[in-house]
Amino acid sequence: MAVLGVSGMQYSGETFPDIRIILGEDSNVFTQMISQRLKELMGVDIEICRTFEDLQMANELSQEPVVLAISNINLPGAENGEALEYLIDCNIPTVVFTGTFQDEMREKLLSKDIVDYILKDNVFAVEMLAESVYRFLTNHRHHVLIVDDSPTARALLSSRLRRYNFRVSLAESGAKAIEILKANPDIGLVVTDYNMPDIDGFELTRRIRSVRGSHELRIIGVSSSTNRLLSARFLKVGGNDFMLRPFIDEEFYCRVNQNLDTLVQIKAAQAHKK
């Protein structure tokens, strides 16, 4: 049975019994809460590692790869963040679950290309962690198209999305975007820049909407312009959302999630009617 998460994300009821997830956490309260909740929602049996040595052994003494790690920044035997460094060096996708957080710490975490970070400072912490895990395990089902004539902007957005396990296609122009969309009907989200030389973001949105509605594909417009009316224009030609650059990682990921969550719920409602 489908269950809604705290952010409005919908759990499908699907289970992942063969997925290896390790949890680096020395708090008995949190290990019990996390293991119980992931088992209830996703059928996942996580492997609990209470020390840095446990974490290393869980990774190195099994032939089955670790799909995802959840880890506190500090563990017994790794009081200076060595556990996180180890996981990153091993190329293990990692969600950080921590009670230690300042602006400097945030910058340091994001520079390491972690999947996500969750703060232990509220009653919904475990629920938010569960959502982050579920998104990582299912985001590969979402195909996102990034449209931008700037190679730097395309690389930045694609790296952000791939970190979260999305499938990503890139287009350097509006014309190329239309070509990719025709060849890939599974694309569910387009993130498009406004200012492009051939077909700007407005015209691209109009053309997309002439063949695909919001119930099939979501569109987020982005721009570095200071013109606040751009958002209104994007929405009026069929866009679903709009963001002004520069935006932060958390804001961008939240907007992407909200639009894809809406698409999933629309499709679920349509399937229920049939």
Secondary structure, 3 states (H helix, E strand, C coil): CCEECCCCCEECCCCCCCCCEEEECCCHHHHHHHHHHHHHHHCCCCEEECCHHHHHHHHHCCCCCCCEEEECCCECCECCCHHHHHHHHCCCCEEEEECCCCHHHHHHHHHCCCCEEEECCCCCHHHHHHHHHHHHHHHHHCEEEEECCCHHHHHHHHHHHHHCCCEEEEECCHHHHHHHHHHCCCEEEEEEECCCCCCCHHHHHHHHHCCCCCCCCEEEEEECCCCCCHHHHHHHCCCCEEEECCCCHHHHHHHHHHHHHHHHHHHHHHHHHC
